[in-house]
Amino acid sequence: MDSCVAAGYTGRNQESVQAHIEELNKMGVPTPYATPALYWISPARLTNADELLVVGDQTSPEIEFFLAKGKDGTLYVTVASDHTDRELEAVSVGKAKQICDKVLGDQFWKVDDVTEHWDQIEIHSQVLQEGKWVAYQSGTLGQILHYSELLKIIADDRPCGEKPALLSGTIPLRGGDTVFTSACKISMKDPVLKREIVKSYQITSIPDRS
């Protein structure tokens, strides 16, 4: 892995894509230049830390899958949160994607082991509100463009690196409204092989000073 792309607006259902665009429009985020949209970020933004330091209090998670090749060329997948600065997103989506670290699960699955039931894999996110975990996003990988199609798309739009990793793009919010929170829990569940990856992380805001 020598580069990474955070894809956006990758839903298979175009109504869901439009719903996500409208969610972001409410916060002043402009309509994307294309769908899907590709935002290239530094691999240094990828982390499995249990705490994120962010500037200001206008950041929020996005549940996704993360895909990358190992040193032996094997393709692996895990759950991820494309944590994003919503205030900066109204100015530049590309810069907003770059400014926040992206949280990955602590475990990876071989894609070959799940490819036959890929669309059935579940992804969920929860946010902490008033001391309680509240469902924020919930769906399956079947709602997102298949990884093979996404890999073809990024192969035609690769400004840097020869071995890109992929953040898949997200699914709609359950309530339709973005939540700014102090903690997030993300999970990926395989209903066929009966296993699950769960990752929680704290979000610590540091002052936004001129």
C-alpha positions, 0 to 999 in steps of 0.5 A: 500500500503506497496510496489510499482513496476515500471513495464517496457516493458509491451506493448501488441504489441511486436513491440512497446516493441522492439521500446522502448528498442531501444529508450533506447539502444540509451542512453546506457541502456542495453536490459532488463533482461526480458519482462515485467521487474519489478523494485521495488521501495520505496512507498516514491518515490510516490508524487503528488507534483507540482515540482520534484528536480532531480540530474543533467539534464539527467532525463525524464518522462514516461506516465503510469497508477498507480494502488493501493488499498484503505484502504477498498480494492477498486482498484483505478487508476490515471495517472502517470509519472515514471520520470527516471534518464537516465544517471543512467539508463545506469548503473542500471535500478533499481537504476535509477527508485529508484532515482527519485520521481514518479508523480501521478495525483491529482484525482483517479478513481475507477477501477470498473467504467472503467473496461468495457472500460479500453482499450479506456482510453487515456493517453498523455504527453507533455514536455515544449520546448522553452516555448511551450507544445509539444506532447511527448507520446500519446496512450491508455491503450489498448497498455499496458498489462491489469492491471489484467495480470500485477497484476498476474505477480507481485504476483509471484515476490514480494520481499517485502510488501503484498499490492503492488502498480503498475506503469504500464510501458509506451508507445512509444515516438511520435518522438522516441527521449528522451527529457530532459525538465523543465516541463511535463504535463500528462493526462488521458482521459475517452472518455466514462464517459467524464472526464479527469485527468490532472497533470503538474509538474516542474523539477528542476535540482540540481548540481551533485557533487562528 
